[in-house]
Amino acid sequence: MTTNTALSIGAHSIRRDGDMWCITDLWRAAGAPKDKRPAEYLRYDGAAFVEFLRSSLDVPIGHIVKTRRIGGAAPGGESWAHFRRAPIQLRLVA
């Protein structure tokens, strides 16, 4: 995955890779509230919305969201979302 910084919020850089934005970066920029971790949102509250986007865009789920484990990192990985979904994540954690 090649990334570049497309946006800064305060001291936080929000990485972008094509149409995907790092929603973990957005979460950190919002103060990293424990009850709004991106992976938890994707698994529970946001699952129906992610499925709606997948079916509306008629693409595989991997084109909407991606998660990646990072060994030794806390909390342990990153979540990436399609540009149509990332702004909604920002509103949810703000």
Secondary structure as UniProt FT lines:
FT   STRAND          4..9
FT   TURN            10..11
FT   STRAND          12..17
FT   TURN            18..19
FT   STRAND          20..22
FT   HELIX           23..29
FT   TURN            30..31
FT   HELIX           34..36
FT   HELIX           38..43
FT   TURN            44..46
FT   HELIX           47..57
FT   HELIX           61..63
FT   STRAND          65..69
FT   TURN            71..72
FT   STRAND          77..82
FT   TURN            83..85
FT   HELIX           86..93
//
